[in-house]
């Protein structure tokens, strides 16, 4: 059990680093690629959230 928790903490730590790298990359990019735009469009279609305009 303790080993599983340590492994989980390490995995979370790695994910945090990966997300930070991705955020940094996105902040430095001026435009999304066509692939990224399409993936964002798909994600938004699957999500049931409301856009700011709809609010």
Buried (B, 14 or more C-beta within 10 A) or exposed (E): EEEEEEEEEEEEEEEEEEEEEEEEEEEEEEEEEEEEEEEEEEEEEEEEEEEEEEE
